[in-house]
Amino acid sequence: MTTTVPKLLKEAHRLRKHLRELLSEIDLGPRVMKAQQQTLESEIAIHKEAHDIIGRLKLKIREEELSLKTVNAQVAKYEKQLNDAGSPKEYDGKQSEIRQAKEKVTVIEEVLLQAMEDLERSTAALPGADKQLQDAHKVFEEYKAEAKERLDRMQEDQALSQTELGGIDAQLPPDVKQIYDRLITRHGPDGLAGIANRTCKQCRTSITEQQKITIVGGKFVCCPNCGRGLYVAD
């Protein structure tokens, strides 16, 4: 039994909408992959910063230890000079220098202690940072594998649907195919529309009972309002 034109239009509409959805999802894939890549890169940057902080703290500790050693040497030098002071004025001057140097020692020691505490805390947090990055890599690789598998499925579906659509289109009578091609070129999948209760589902305009009978009878009818090729929807 030959399939009627409205039934062919119905199947063509289904396939074209399906192909549009597939293409939209396929096109979306690279953008989603880029977002996943950016998430991973963010985790990599966070992990790198965790290690860089430790490097900076170690450098700071070395610098502060060197500063402390230098200032302590100055204190010892001033104290020796204090014993050799030849006048009360020179003695008081050395006392002032010693006091200022010791105050500097106190400041350096506080900074050094804080840096050591920060280093201890940051070092303790490293295993967590390492695991967080490992987890991020795992999530990304799993997503990448799933995305490839999904893309392969969609592309296979796309090829099969295109082949099926080609077979449907080839069954349309030449006079109908000419109008059909024009509608598809202008509106894409929306060049076709189902009717429900004599109402075009594209423009929500009612058709006549005779037009519905004509469609049910297998003839090609376009919506008198929006011009879409009509078929009876379920």
C-alpha positions as CSV (number, residue, x, y, z in Angstrom):
1,M,0.0,0.0,0.0
2,T,1.4,3.4,-1.0
3,T,2.0,5.8,1.8
4,T,-0.1,9.0,1.4
5,V,1.5,12.4,1.1
6,P,0.3,13.7,4.6
7,K,1.8,10.6,6.2
8,L,5.0,11.2,4.4
9,L,5.0,14.8,5.6
10,K,4.4,13.7,9.1
11,E,7.4,11.4,9.1
12,A,9.5,14.0,7.3
13,H,8.6,16.5,9.9
14,R,9.5,14.1,12.7
15,L,12.9,13.3,11.1
16,R,13.7,16.9,10.3
17,K,12.9,18.1,13.9
18,H,15.0,15.2,15.2
19,L,17.9,16.1,12.9
20,R,17.6,19.7,14.1
21,E,17.8,18.7,17.7
22,L,20.8,16.4,17.0
23,L,22.6,19.1,15.2
24,S,22.0,21.5,18.1
25,E,23.4,19.0,20.5
26,I,26.4,18.3,18.3
27,D,27.1,22.0,17.9
28,L,26.8,22.5,21.7
29,G,29.4,19.8,22.4
30,P,32.5,21.9,21.8
31,R,31.2,24.7,24.0
32,V,30.4,22.3,26.9
33,M,33.8,20.7,26.4
34,K,35.5,24.1,26.6
35,A,33.7,24.8,29.8
36,Q,34.9,21.5,31.2
37,Q,38.4,22.3,30.1
38,Q,38.2,25.7,31.8
39,T,37.1,24.0,35.0
40,L,40.1,21.7,34.9
41,E,42.4,24.6,34.1
42,S,41.1,26.4,37.1
43,E,41.8,23.4,39.3
44,I,45.3,23.2,37.8
45,A,45.9,26.9,38.6
46,I,44.6,26.4,42.2
47,H,46.9,23.4,42.6
48,K,49.9,25.3,41.2
49,E,49.2,28.3,43.5
50,A,49.2,25.9,46.5
51,H,52.7,24.7,45.6
52,D,53.8,28.2,44.7
53,I,52.7,29.5,48.1
54,I,55.0,26.9,49.7
55,G,57.9,28.0,47.5
56,R,57.3,31.6,48.4
57,L,57.1,30.8,52.1
58,K,60.3,28.8,52.1
59,L,62.1,31.7,50.3
60,K,60.6,34.2,52.8
61,I,61.9,32.0,55.7
62,R,65.4,31.9,54.2
63,E,65.4,35.6,53.7
64,E,64.1,36.4,57.2
65,E,66.6,33.9,58.7
66,L,69.4,35.7,56.9
67,S,68.0,39.1,58.0
68,L,67.8,37.8,61.6
69,K,71.4,36.6,61.4
70,T,72.5,39.9,60.0
71,V,70.7,42.0,62.7
72,N,71.9,39.7,65.5
73,A,75.4,40.3,64.3
74,Q,74.8,44.0,64.4
75,V,73.5,43.7,68.0
76,A,76.7,41.8,69.0
77,K,78.8,44.4,67.2
78,Y,77.0,47.3,68.9
79,E,77.4,45.6,72.3
80,K,81.1,45.2,71.8
81,Q,81.3,48.9,70.7
82,L,79.3,49.8,73.8
83,N,82.1,48.5,76.0
84,D,84.6,50.6,74.1
85,A,82.6,53.8,74.3
86,G,84.8,56.7,75.3
87,S,82.1,59.1,76.4
88,P,78.6,59.1,77.9
89,K,77.2,60.5,74.6
90,E,78.9,57.7,72.6
91,Y,77.6,55.2,75.2
92,D,74.0,56.5,74.9
93,G,74.2,56.4,71.1
94,K,75.3,52.8,71.1
95,Q,72.5,51.9,73.6
96,S,70.0,53.5,71.2
97,E,71.4,51.5,68.3
98,I,71.3,48.3,70.3
99,R,67.7,49.0,71.3
100,Q,66.6,49.7,67.7
101,A,68.4,46.6,66.5
102,K,66.7,44.4,69.1
103,E,63.3,45.8,68.2
104,K,64.1,44.9,64.6
105,V,65.0,41.4,65.8
106,T,61.7,41.1,67.5
107,V,59.8,42.1,64.4
108,I,61.8,39.7,62.2
109,E,61.2,36.8,64.7
110,E,57.5,37.5,64.6
111,V,57.5,37.5,60.8
112,L,59.6,34.4,60.7
113,L,57.4,32.6,63.2
114,Q,54.3,33.5,61.2
115,A,55.9,32.3,57.9
116,M,56.8,29.0,59.6
117,E,53.3,28.5,60.8
118,D,51.9,29.4,57.3
119,L,54.4,26.9,55.8
120,E,53.3,24.2,58.2
121,R,49.6,24.8,57.5
122,S,50.1,25.0,53.7
123,T,52.2,21.9,53.6
124,A,49.6,20.0,55.6
125,A,47.0,21.1,53.0
126,L,49.0,19.8,50.0
127,P,47.7,16.2,50.0
128,G,44.2,17.6,49.8
129,A,45.1,19.9,46.9
130,D,46.8,17.0,45.1
131,K,43.7,14.8,45.5
132,Q,41.5,17.6,44.4
133,L,43.5,18.0,41.2
134,Q,43.6,14.2,40.6
135,D,39.8,14.1,41.0
136,A,39.4,17.0,38.6
137,H,41.5,15.2,36.0
138,K,39.5,12.0,36.5
139,V,36.2,13.9,36.1
140,F,37.4,15.6,32.9
141,E,38.7,12.3,31.4
142,E,35.4,10.6,32.2
143,Y,33.4,13.5,30.7
144,K,35.6,13.5,27.6
145,A,35.1,9.7,27.1
146,E,31.4,10.0,27.6
147,A,31.2,13.0,25.3
148,K,33.0,11.1,22.5
149,E,30.7,8.1,23.0
150,R,27.7,10.4,22.9
151,L,28.9,12.2,19.8
152,D,29.6,9.0,18.0
153,R,26.0,7.8,18.8
154,M,24.5,11.2,17.7
155,Q,26.5,11.2,14.4
156,E,25.4,7.6,13.7
157,D,21.8,8.6,14.4
158,Q,22.2,11.7,12.3
159,A,23.5,9.6,9.3
160,L,20.7,7.0,9.6
161,S,18.0,9.7,10.0
162,Q,19.4,11.6,6.9
163,T,19.2,8.4,4.9
164,E,15.7,7.7,6.2
165,L,14.7,11.3,5.4
166,G,16.1,11.0,1.9
167,G,13.9,7.9,1.3
168,I,10.8,9.8,2.6
169,D,11.5,12.8,0.4
170,A,12.0,10.6,-2.7
171,Q,8.5,9.3,-2.3
172,L,6.9,12.7,-2.6
173,P,5.2,13.4,-6.0
174,P,7.1,15.9,-8.1
175,D,4.5,18.6,-7.8
176,V,4.3,18.2,-4.0
177,K,8.1,18.0,-3.8
178,Q,8.5,21.4,-5.4
179,I,6.3,23.1,-2.8
180,Y,7.8,21.0,0.0
181,D,11.4,22.0,-0.9
182,R,10.4,25.7,-1.0
183,L,8.7,25.4,2.5
184,I,11.8,23.6,3.9
185,T,14.2,26.1,2.4
186,R,12.2,29.0,3.9
187,H,11.2,27.6,7.3
188,G,13.4,24.5,7.9
189,P,11.5,21.7,9.8
190,D,8.8,24.3,10.6
191,G,7.8,24.3,7.0
192,L,5.5,21.4,8.0
193,A,2.8,21.3,10.7
194,G,0.4,18.8,12.2
195,I,-3.3,19.6,12.6
196,A,-5.3,18.7,15.8
197,N,-9.1,19.3,15.9
198,R,-8.9,21.1,12.6
199,T,-6.3,23.5,14.1
200,C,-2.8,24.1,12.5
201,K,-0.3,23.6,15.3
202,Q,2.1,26.1,13.8
203,C,-0.2,29.2,13.6
204,R,-3.2,28.0,15.7
205,T,-5.6,28.8,12.9
206,S,-8.5,26.5,12.1
207,I,-8.9,24.9,8.7
208,T,-12.2,23.9,7.2
209,E,-13.8,20.5,7.6
210,Q,-13.4,19.9,3.9
211,Q,-9.7,20.7,4.1
212,K,-9.3,18.2,6.9
213,I,-11.2,15.5,4.9
214,T,-8.9,16.2,2.0
215,I,-5.8,15.7,4.3
216,V,-7.3,12.6,5.8
217,G,-7.9,11.3,2.4
218,G,-4.2,11.5,1.6
219,K,-4.0,14.7,-0.4
220,F,-1.5,17.5,0.0
221,V,-2.9,20.7,1.6
222,C,-1.2,23.8,2.9
223,C,-2.4,25.9,5.8
224,P,-4.4,28.8,4.3
225,N,-3.0,31.1,7.0
226,C,0.7,30.2,7.4
227,G,1.2,28.2,4.3
228,R,2.7,25.1,6.0
229,G,2.3,21.6,4.6
230,L,-0.3,19.9,6.7
231,Y,-0.7,16.4,8.1
232,V,-2.9,14.9,10.8
233,A,-1.1,14.9,14.1
234,D,-1.7,12.1,16.7
